[in-house]
Amino acid sequence: MGTERTDEVYQALLDKGYPEKFCKEIACKYMNTDYTATRMLGYLYRVTDPRIEDVVDEMLAILSDRQQIMEKKELEHAQAVINDIYRNGL
């Protein structure tokens, strides 16, 4: 299917009794990086019996955090380039 972590998310969701289509959608489409999959696994192992809505809410929170981290890295890179121009000129 995907990475080892993605497969773990898929299996953990199946083990909790969610529909197969839902499990595939979450694991393969959205939790498809090691970072997102590891975060989701932590949630699934920590929470005993989350409602399907809670799983989706956690997925959205994880994706939001990931997006913020990516934006921060882009801004840091842009700032580093600007600093280099200030120091060394064009």
Long-range contacts (C-beta under 8 A, 24 or more apart in sequence): 1-27, 1-28, 2-27, 2-28, 2-32, 3-32, 3-33, 3-34, 3-37, 5-31, 5-34, 5-37, 5-38, 5-41, 6-31, 6-32, 6-37, 8-37, 8-41, 9-37, 9-40, 9-41, 9-44, 12-41, 12-44, 12-45, 13-44, 13-55, 16-44, 16-49, 16-50, 18-52, 18-55, 22-52, 26-55, 26-56, 26-59, 30-59, 30-63, 31-59, 31-62, 33-66, 35-66, 36-62, 36-63, 36-66, 39-65
